[in-house]
Structure formats: structure tokens, C-alpha cells
């Protein structure tokens, strides 16, 4: 029996969210009631060393689909399931992971559980799990009763943990033949967009909110993020104003981040935004309003004008 894990790539390596998904999937594969093996499914050229280090025994490298086509990816997964005795398919709780598994669930008429925190196989072919609900504000205990368990892993709840023992993973090349209709929705990454650090995997995120004032006001934040080796994230109001693209939004309807440091500048801290940044290990907030909710959630709070604080911080970093 096998547990499949859909692995996303980021800048030539395995995306941080997928490392977290692999960690949960490895535990599910090792459950005494299951005794399965862990197989990674990759659309692209996989970094085999990274995968083997997380306990992956087999890697299915799928070709024949250029770019990200959710329905075609789901169709390829359905084909792999039909030719295997897999008991579960796991993916990261990212936009792509949730979308692909939702398509897969519809194709094979099985239920799907999103944003799981834990999952373990139990006698009788069921999977006991705990998952996040209401943007992570509460946890739900549930049982997934299906011949194949489909689930995604909350990106901010499982720490990536390499396997204690690893070996070389066996590589299997699979050629997909998607129908024309499966490619109606297909996104291709440009070379510029494919490189660098993504918001989901960045170790440092410099966030900007309404207090930045305008699209032009993000220049100092970009400079600070560059000096810290991080990326810029934004609150929902910033994308609503059209100052920055939705791909940079941190929050319940954006990206959930898990950086070492989140520097929130001019962000009041709506509950939807808190849901997206609560996985940060350290939060520093800069705001003129000491009563802003983000100030109470921060490890360190700077009461001041970000247009004065950020340039001073940039100058100090450059001086060092």
C-alpha cells in the first residue's frame, strides 16, 4: 500500500509547504494500521536528495503537462491511483494543493479534508484527523471514511522534519496525456517569476498595510526586505486598493506564512490577517496606533511612523 504526496517546487527546490506535507504524509505512511510506503508525485524536475531525506521511497515524475493546469494535474493523480493500491493522497494546504485535490475529489467522487494538522490511519480503513476551521481559530476532530483519503496539510501547523533514516529514492517517469479540456486553465511561470524566494517559504517577510499610504510607499519596504534576504507581503486592503498584486497578500484569503521574522508595517491586524501570519516565529509591529490589534500580537512593538522608522532601519543595516 502507498501514500502519495503531491510535491510543489519553489526555485529549483522543494517548497517549504510541501516539506511539511511530506512530514505528515510520512507519519501517515508509517501508521501501524497502514504500513504503507511514501511516494512523491512531482510535475517537473525534482531535487531527489531533498525528497529522499524526508523518507520518500519512490518518486513519480510526471511529464506531458507544461505549466500549472489543476485539472490536468488532478487527472494525472487519478491515473496513478487507478494503477496502484494507494490509501491516501496528501498535498500542502496551498492554493495549488487545495485546488488540485478538490479537482481530484470531484473526479473520483471521494471526500476531501483540507488544512489538516494531524492524520493517522485506524483499523477499518478510516483516517482520524484534526483540521483547522475558521481560518485556524478552532480545531476539529474528524474521521475520514473513504477507500482513499484525500487531505491537505495546514502550512503553518506542521514543522518540516527530515526522516531519521533515508536512502536513495526510486524514480518512475510517467507521461501524462491530458484531454484538451483539462488544459483550458493553465498557468505558466515566466523565468523572472520562477526564481527567488516565495512568500510561503520566505524566512523573513516585511509586511505593509494601509499605513504605507500608496503604491509608491513600498519602495523602502522593498529595500528593507532585500537587505534582510526576505520578501514583501501585504494586507488585504493593499490589494483592494490595487497597490500590490493579490499574490503578495498575507491572510486567510491570501497566503499563510511561517517565517522566522514578520515585520508588520502600518498593518492594523484584522483577524483575517492574523490568521495568515500567526505561524511566524517572531513578529515586530510598527504602527502609530498603540491600540492596533497587531501591536498586541507582536513580540516587539514600535510606536512610530513607519516612514521614519523604516528608512532609519535601512540606514542602520547598511551601516553594518
N, C-alpha and C positions, 0 to 999 in steps of 0.2 A: 504494500500500500504506500501511497505517496502523498505528500503535501506540496502543492505548487505555491510558489511565491512570485508574484509579478514584481520585477525589479526595474526601477526607473534609474536612468543615468543622469549625471549632472557634471558637466565639464570634463568628461572622459572617465569619471569615477562613478561609483555607486552613490546615489543620492542619500543624504543623511536619513530622510524619512524611510527609505527602503531598507537601510541597515536596521532601523528599529522594527520594521515589519519582519525582516529575516530573524531577528531575535525572538519575537513572539512565535513566528512560524516554526522555528527550531524547537521551541518548547512544546508546541502542539504536536510536532512530528515525533518527539521523544516520549509522549504520554504513554504510560503502560497499557492503556486500553486501546491504543492505536498501533504503536510500534512501527511507524512509517518512516520513510526517508524524505529528506528535504531536496526539492528540485526548484531551481531558479529559472524563471522564464524571462528572457531579455529580448527586446526589439532593438537591435544594434550590436555593436562590438563590446562584449562585456570584459571588465577587468577581472580575470579569473582568480587572481590571487586574493582580491578582496572578498570574493564570493566563497572561496574555499575556507578562508579564515573565519567565516560565520557558519561553518558546518554544512555548507551546500555539497551534496554528493554528486548531483547531476545538474548540468546547465543546458537548457533548451534555447538555442539561438535562432530566433525567428527572422527570416528574410522574406522579401517579396512585398513588403509594405513600406513605402517611402514616407517618412514623417509620422506624425501622431494622428491616427484615424481610430477613434474609440470603438466604433462598431466593428471595424476590421480586426482590431486587436482582440476584442471580445470573441469574434468568430474563430480566431486562431486558438485562443484558450479553450473554446468549446471543442475544437478538433482534437486538441491534446487530451482533454478529459475523456473524449469518446474512445481514445486508444489507450487508456490507462485505467488503473484501479485507484485513482486518486480519491482521497476522502475529504480534502479541503483545498480551497484556493484563497490565498491571503494576499493582500496588497496594502500599500501605505494609504492612510486616510487623506491623501492629497486630492486636488481637483481631478487629476488623471486617474488615480487609483479608484476613487469613488465612482467616477463616470464609467470606466471600463467594466468594473464589477456589476454596476447597475445594468449595463447592456447585457452582460453575461447572464445575470439572473433572469432577465426577461427572455433571453434566447432559450434557456434550458428549464424555464418555469420552476425556479427554486427561490427560496427567500434569501435575503442578504442582510447582514448585520454590519452597520457602519460604526466607525470610531470606537473600536474595542480596546479595552485596557488589559484584560486578561482573557485567555481562552484555553480550555483543556478538554480533551476527549474523555468521555464517560461511557460506561457499559450501555449497550443498546443502540449504539451508533449516533448518540447525540453529543453535542458540544456545549458545555457550560461556559458562559462568558459573562464578563462585566463590561458595559459600554457606557460611554459618555452620552448624556442627553442635555438638551437646553444649553448648547454651547459649552458643555463641560461643567455646568453648575450643579448637576447631580449625576449620580452613578446608578445604573440599572442592572440588576442581576437577571439574566435570562438564560433560556435553553434553546439552542438552535437545533431543531429536529429535521434533518434533511439527509439524503444519501450522500450529498457533497455539501460541506459547509462553505459558504461564501462570506468572507468578512474582511473589513479593512481595519487598520490599526491606527488609533489616535496618535498623531505625530508628536504630541507633547507629553505623552504618558508613559512611554516605554523607552528606557535608556538603551542605546546600542551597545551590545555586549558580544565581543568575539567568542567563538567556541573555545573550550579548553583544549580540545584536540582537533586538528584539521589535517586533511590530506588533499591530494590533487582531485579536482572535480572532473568528472567525465563530461565531455562536450558532445551535444547532439544537435546537428543542424537540421532545422525544419523550414521547408519552403511553403509559405502561405499563398493561397490563391483566392483572394477576396473577390466577392462579386462586385460589379461596378457600383451598385447601390451602397455598398459598405464603405466606399471611398468618397461619397458625396461630401462628408465632413472630414477634412484632412488638413492638418496644420503642419507647416514645415518651418524649422528653425533656420534663421539666417546665420552665417558664420559669426556675425557680431553678437547675436543673441545667444549662441550656443556656448560661448566661453564665459569665464569669470565665475563669480560666486552667486548662487541664487539666494533669494530671500529666505526660503525654507531651510537652507543649510548654512547660512552665514553665522559666524561666531560672534560678530558684532553687527548690530542694527542701529542706525541713527534714524529715529522716527520724527516726522514733522506733522503738525496738525494745523488747525485754523490759525493759531498764533503766528505761523510763519508769514502770513499776510498775503502772499501771491505766489505765482509760479516762479517768478524771478527770485523770490526769497530763499529758494532751496539751494542756491549756489554755495553758501557757507556750509550747509549740511552735507552737500556732496563732497566738499573739500575735507571736512572732518571725517566722513566715512572712509575716504581714500587713505587718510593718514592712519586710521585705525585698522585698515585692512577689512573694512566691512561694507555694507550696502545701506541704501536709504529705504525706509519704509514709511508709510503714511497712514493717516486715519481716513475714515470713510468720507468725511466732509471734504477732504482734499480732492478725492477722486470725483465727488459730486460736483465740485466747482470746476473740474476739468484741468486742475493744476498739474496732476500727475496721473499716469495710467493705473487702471484697476489692478494690474499685475503687481503693483507695489503696495497694495492695501494690506494692512495687518488687521485682523479681526475675525469675527465669527463668519462673515460673508466674504472674507479675503483669505489671507494665508495665516496659519498658526505658526508662530516662530518659537525656536528653542535656543536662542543664542546664549553665549556666556554673559554678554552685556547688551542691554537695551537702553538706549539713551533717548528718552521721550521728550521732545522739544515742542512746547506750545500745544500739548495734547491734554484735553480736559480729563479724558479717561472714562468714556461711556462704557457701559457693561459689555457691549459687543466688542469693543476694542480690548478690554481687559481679558476677555475670553481668548483673544488671539495672541496675547503677549504673556500670559500667566506662566508659560513654560520657560521663560527667561530666568537664568540663574541669578542675575543681578539687574536691578532696574534703577536708573538715575532719571529723575524728572526735573525739567526746567520749566518754570511757569511763574507768571506774575501773580497768579491767584493761589494763595496758600491753602485755600479750601477745596481746590480741584481734586476730584476723586483719585486721579493718578498720583498726586502727591502723597496720599495716604498709603497707596500700594507700593510706593518706591522704597528701596533700601536707603537711598540718599535723595534728598530734595533740595533743589537750588531755587530759592525765591528771587526771581530777577527776570529781566528782559532778555530773551534768547538772542536778540540782535546785538546785544552787548556781550553776553556770556559766551556764545559760540565763537565769535572772532577772537576773543581773549584766549579761549581754549586752544583754538587753532594756532595762534601765535606762540603759546607756551609749548605746544607739541613740536612746532617747527624749531623752536629754540633748543629743544633737547635732541 
